[in-house]
């Protein structure tokens, strides 16, 4: 074993078996959206957990909005040589926006590092809705698809729409007949549901739980593979005989050319973070689920989700 190989082996072992790996340092988070959004709150929450727990010295943040995330992606790629300590936060829309041709880049132009949290899809009805479960709603849909209008807080072809379409498709009905009513924000979609403009709301689980706690809505189903500990009464689609397991993940990407040693460090850092009380407090307050998929497993996960979403878009006539 030559000297270079010995050094690399020693370095990787040091990172793997140390809770900190590198000496404490500054970690920079690139956020491809504005302040207060999902990417922003996730990056800042993770940065806060890492710094206050002492796993890193300083967390810094940079918001670059525009193009559905493409402006930040392009910046990370163009400045890769000086982004040694930068992680860009992203989520499922990085796949959707590429499939829809909103921007030319894709996750394949970056280096997937790891997922961090999951926010599953959820389907919400008014508390006095006649639908007590997913199958009752489907029965009404089978009689006439016009009976079930589904609200979402974003445009057709967005996450809210495609997750609903996937659930209907896997339920054995024609998702092309789905009456999806787009609103330009989740709050407006909620108003549409409560005013009975629509019959069901497609949204994220964390948002759905917050709505249900107000006592005006019920959650018919969610797309997690199994019930979650922080909401044990909410049924999954799987347990209602619908084979849908869909994760709206949020995670991190590094600039092209990042070293393997650096990736090992990032993986170790996130593993250590999950064990801290600082992170657990932030996670519970936000209603997030831990989801750690790293390295080649993350690449495979992205490829599988890309194929699944592309097929839904084809089925809906949104992609040839």
Secondary structure, DSSP 8 states (H G I E B T S, - for coil): --HHHHHHHHHHHHHHTSSS-S-S-EEEEEESS-TTSHHHHHHHHHHHHHHHTTSSSEEEEEE---GGGHHHHHHHHHTGGG-TTEEEEEETHHHHHHHTTSSS--GGGSEEEEEEEEEEEEEEEETT-S--SHHHHHHHHHH-GGG-EEEESS-TTSHHHHHHHHHHHHTTS-GGG-EEEE-SSHHHHHHHHHTTS-SEEEEEHHHHHHHHHTTSEEEEEE-SSS--GGGTTS-BSGGGT-----EEEEEEEE-TT--HHHHHHHHHHHHHHHTSHHHHHHHHHHT-EE---BHHHHHHHHHHHHHHHHHHHHHTTS--
